[in-house]
Amino acid sequence: MAETKPKTAGTALRRLFAAAALALLGACGGSEPAGGTAPSAAGASAARSASAAEAGTAALSVAAQVGARMFFDQRLSGSGRMSCASCHSPAHAHGPPNDLAAQLGGPALSMSGTRAVPSLRYKEYTPPYSDLAPNPDGASPPGPGGGLTWDGRAASLADQSAVPLLAANEMANPSAADVVSKLKAGPYADLFRQAFGAQAFDDPERAFANAQLALQRYQLEDPDFHPYTSKFDLYRTNKGNYMTAQEVRGLRLFNDAEKGNCIACHLSGNANGGSIAPFTDYSFEAVAPPRNPRLPANADPAWYDLGLCQATATGHSPSATPQYCGMFKTPTLRNVATRSVFFHNGVFRSLRDVVEFYNRRDTDPERFYPKAANGRVRIYDDLPALYRANIDPTLPIVRKRGAAPAMTEQEVDDLVAFLGTLTDGFQKPAAAGSVRP
């Protein structure tokens, strides 16, 4: 397998500039958290998954067993019809079960979120956010990285769980104490006491913190959140090579700095804490996807989701840290082919469109961005001009308008084919050829 390639010098300079500027002057949510939906089909799927999870928790710690029950418990929402699994369906790689740009939540499941809901898989090695996070590629200089959610506001899986539980447009609990009251009156209250002590509910603040820890333990202990069962995993561990010739070509493009250069941000080698092939470097980048008119929040032309610079929990604000405006967390590409919407705003609805965006954003912007009344293309239309200097200059995405794109149409297809090998649950065929790059 190819070695991990560092980002280009342009990115390095941008990160160093960002750090210097800061010295002179930190599944689910936009500037507010995104919501979730529990449509009837998804509810039925969640119920089946809940039964399976309950039946398979014997190997989990007691705290993780509590977390498993909580994960599928619709009573822990203001509507009584939504659980964690409503947005993070095990049947959809712990991502959304539908193609909504942002999920619906709130007391009546009628309030839209502002961001696409990410998958909860492969989060166990995510470090807390830092403005100067070491890049796990071992070559790029430190820069903004780490944290959970699109803007890094949560330092751990436990911290992240409070976002959907308490957000008005998600699970819509009025307070942490309200969540604890539901747990205390619920069918697994004794299991909660077994995990956290006979007086586990006496202090609501402590009980809520333990509930968060239970959800974290479940996600860390249950192998379904990190199965490593993709075709690519068999390939990388030398347990069987079932890659097609097209997928091998796609892998080469993924690693090629002059073609896909995906490896610059989506590591396929060694990374944090002994992890292997996380397909993210946990960094933040501004790539300026088009504005999504399907998001209700975007009906207001003055409203912008600026990402990292709006994450007050990381010490940021547009006025104090403008160099971070427009930056969003680099997601893992594992199971990316199972998703129905892409980027933080859910603007693209096919993986091929995403790859083409990276391939032709600047060479053919009219493919992606709307036109103004005067006929000019409104390039980077979801990022105010004030912050466009933050856009990641990494090649090959940055090219002159009208220039040839980095990849041909066939190469785009090849790269998309390779990304499909990152889907968990690959079943070995009865007989298959073997192709090595």
N, C-alpha and C positions, 0 to 999 in steps of 0.2 A: 504494500500500500504506500502511496506517496506520503512524504513527510508533510507535516503541517506547515503551510506557508504564512509568513507574517503579512500584515496589511501593508499597503504601499507607503512610500515616504510621505505622500500627501496626507494620509490619515494620521501618520505619526506627528507631523507638524501641526495638524489641527488639534490633536489631543494635547500636545505640549503647549500650544497657544491657549487652549481652554484652561489648562491648569494654571498658567501664568496669570490669565485674566481673573481667575477665581482668587488667586493670592492677592491681587490688587483690589479687589472689590470688598450638593446634595440631593377567577376567573372567570380581570373583570373590572371595568370602570374607566371613565374618561377623566376629566378633572373631577368628576364624581364617578363612583363605581358603576359598572355595567350591571344590568339586571339579568334575570334568568326566566325561563319559561317552563311550564309543565303541561304541554298539550297532552291530549288523551293518549296518543300513541307513545309519546315519551314517558308518560306516567306508567303505562303498562310495562314498558321495557324496564323502567326503574324498579317496578315492583318485582319483576322476575329477577333482576340483578340483586335486589335486596335479599330475596329469599336465598339466592345462591351464596351471597356474601355471608349471611347469618349461618348457613350450613357449613361454610368453610373457614370459620374463624377460630377453630379449636387450636390451631398452631400459633395464634396471635396472643400477645400479652393481654391481660384483662383490660388495661387502658385502651389498647388498640381495638379490642372487641367493642368497647363503648363507642369508640370513634366510628367503627363500621356501622353500628346501629344508628348513630347520629347522621352519618353520611346519607342514608336513605330515608330519614325520618321527615316526612312532610309536615308533621305537627310543629316542627321548629321554624315555621314561617308564619308571617302575618296572615297569609291567605289560607294556610292549612293545606295547600295543594302543591307545595314546592319544597324540594330538598336540594342538597348539594348535587345529587346525581341528576337532577333535572337539567342542569347546565353542563355537568361533567359526567356524561353517560359512559359507563364502562363499555357499552357496546359500540361506542364511537371514540375509542382511545381516550376516554375521560375528557372528551370535548363535547361541544353542543350536538344535539341530535337532529338539527335542522339547518336551514340556510339563511336564517335571519342574520342581518348584519350585526345587530346587538339584541340580546335576549330581553324578554318581557318579565317584569316582576312587580313588586308592590302588593298592597293589600288585596287588590282585585286582579292581579296579573295583567295589568293594562299599562304599566309604566315602562317605557323603553330605557335601556341603558345607553351609554354613549360610546362603548367600545366593544369589539368582538371578544367573546369569552375564549381564553386560551385553554389548552389541555393541561391537566394536572399531572401528566406522566413525566417522569424523568426530572423531577424537581429536587431530588434528594441531595444533590451536590451544589445547589445554588448558594453562593455566599451572600452575606448581607450586603446591602448597597454601600459603595464607597465612591467618592469623586475620583480617587486615585487607586482603583482596583487593579491588582496585578493581572495582566492578561494571561490566561492559561496556555496560550500558544508559545509562551516562553521567549518571544521575540519582540512583539509589539510593546511600546511603552505603556505604563499605567494610564488609565483613563476611566471615565464613568462606567461602572459595571456592577452587577449583582442585584440582589433584591428580588422579591416576588411581585407580580403584576406587571403590566406594561410600563409603569413608571417607577418600579423598584421600591415602592413605599413600604412594603412589608419585609421585615428582616428574616422571617422564618415562615414555615408552613403554618405554625400556630398563630402567628400574627396575621397571616393572610386570611385565616378563617373568619376573623372578626369582620372583615370587609363585607362579604355577602350577608352574613347573619344580621348585621345592623344597618345596612344601607336601605334607605327608604324605597329605592326602586329595585331592590333585590328581594331578600327574604323578609325585610320590613319589620323586624322586631324593634319595638320602641326603645329597648335598653338591654344591656347584658343581663340584668336581673330578671327581665321577662323571659329570656332564653333559659335561665336557671330554673325559673318556676315551671316551665314546660318539662324540663328534664326531671325535676323532682316529682312531678305528677305523672310521669310517663311509665311505660311498661318495663324499662330497664334501669329504674332508679336504684334498685338493689345492686345491680352490676356496677353502677357508678360508685356506690358506697364501697363495694368490694375493691374497686380500683384505687379509690382516693380516701378511704377512711369512713368510719361510722358517722362522723360529723361533717361529711363532705359538702352538705348543703347549708350549713350554718352561716357561712360567710359567702354571700352571693358573688362578691368580687373574686374571691379565691376559687369558688366553684366554676365561674366562667373561665378563668385562666386554666383550670384543669380540663374543662371541656375542650378548650383550644388544643391543649396538649394531647387529648385523646384523639382528636382528628389528625393531628400531626403524626402520632404513633401509628395510626391506621395507614396513613399514606406512606410512611417509612417502612412498615413491616410487611404489608401486603404486596406480594410480588407482582400483582396485576398493575401496580403503578410504575413498575420498572422491569418489564418481563425480558427485554433483550431477546426477542424471538423473531426478529425480521430475517429476511433472506440475506441482507447485508451482514447481520451478526453471525450467521453461519459461515459466511465468506471470511470475515475478519478473524474469526477464531479457528479457522481451518477445520471446521466440522462439516464441510460440504460446500461445494461451489455450484450453485444453481443459477448463476447470473447468465443472462442471455448476451449475445454479442452486442445488442443495442444498449443494454444496461451497462456493460463494460465501457462502451464508448462514452456513455453519459458520466460514468465515474471519472474518466480521464478529463472530460470537460469540467466537471466539478472541481478538480484539482488544478486545472490549467489557469495560471494567472492572466493569460492573454485571452481566455475564452470566458468560462463561467466565473472563475475565481470565487466560487462560493465558499471555498475553504478558508478564505480570509476572515470570515466571521463565524462559519459553521464548522467547528473543528471535528475532524474524523479520527483524530489520534488521541494521545494521552492528554489529560486535562486535570481539573481540580480534584484534590483529595484522593487520587488514585482512580478516578473515573476514566473511562475509555469511550471515545466516540460519542460525546454528548451532542454533537451537531449544533452547538452554540458556543460562543465565548463569553456569554453573559454580559456583553457590552451594549452600549446605547449608540444608536446611529440615527441620523436624519436622512431618509431616502425620499421623502416628499411624495408619497402616493397621492393620487387624485382625491379630491373631496368627494365624499359619498352622499349623494342626495337622498338616499334611502334612510339615513339616520335622522330622526326627528329633530335632534339638536341643531343640525345643519340648516334647518329652515331659517334660522337667524343668521344673516350674512355676516354679522359682526362677531359671531361666536367661533372660536377656534380651540381645538384640542391641541395644546402645545406640549403635551407629554412631560418629560422629565423636569422641565423648569417650573411646572405647576405642582410638583410633588412636594408639598410643604413638609411632609414627614422626613424627607431627606435633606431638609434645610434649604430648599430652593424656592425661587419666585421669579417671574419674568423680569422684574426690575433688578433683582440682586444677581441673578445668574442667567442673563439672556443668552449666553453661549450654549446653553443646554436646551433652548426652545426648539421644538420639532423633533427631538430625539426620543426614540422608543426602544425598549428592550429587544435584543435579538432573540427570537424564539428558537427553540430546538426544531430541527427539521424532521425529527422522528415522527412518524405517522402523519406527516404533512399531506400525503395523498388522500387521507381519509377526511380532510376538512372540506367544508362547503363554502367558506368565506375566508379571506386572507387579509393580512395587515391589521393594524390596531383598529381601523375603522371599517373593516369588512368590505372594502370597496370592490375587490376582485372576487369572482365566483368560480374561477377555475385555476388550477395550478399552472396550466400552460400560460394563461394570461399573466400570472405573476412573473414567470421566467421571461416572457416577452417584454414585460415592463422593465426588468433589469437590463435586458438586451437592447431595448430601443427607446428608453425613456427620453434621452436627449437627442438621439438621431431622428426619431419620428414622434415628437411629442403630441402631434395631432391625433395619434392613435389613442391617447389616454386622457388628455386634458380637454376641457370644453373651449369653445371659441367665444370671444367677446363680441359685442355688437358690431365692432369695426372689422371683424373677421380674423383678428389676431388670436393666436392660441394663448390661453391663460395658463401657462406652464407653472407648475408648483402651486396650484390654486388653493391648496389647503394649508399653506404656510405663508404668513404675512411676509412681505418683502424685507421687513426689518431683520428677519431671522434666516434668510436664505443663505447667508454666508456659512451657516452651520451644516449645510447639506454635505454629506460624506463625499469626498472627492475620489474614492477608491475606483480604480479601473476594474472592469471595462465599462461600468455603467456611465461614466462621464466621458462623453464623446461629442464632437461637433455636430450640430444639426446638419442633416443631409449626408453625413459620413456613412460608410458601410457599418452595420452593426457587428459586434464581436462574433456572433454566432449565426450560422445559416438556419433556415427553418428546420432542416433535418437535424441539426445539432441541438436545437431547442427541444425537438421531440426526444432526442436521445437523453438529454439531461432530465427531462420530465420522467422518462422511463426509469432512470437510475433512482430518482427520488421515491418512486414507488417501491423500491427494494427496502426502504426504511420502515415499512409498515409491519407492525407486530403481528404474530400469529401465522407466519408462513408455514405452509404444509409441504413437506418434501414430496415431489412427484414420484411416481413409481420408477421412472427412468428419466434421466436428464443428461444433457451434454455438459461439458465443462469448458469454460473459457476463462483464461487468465489475462489481465491487462499487461 
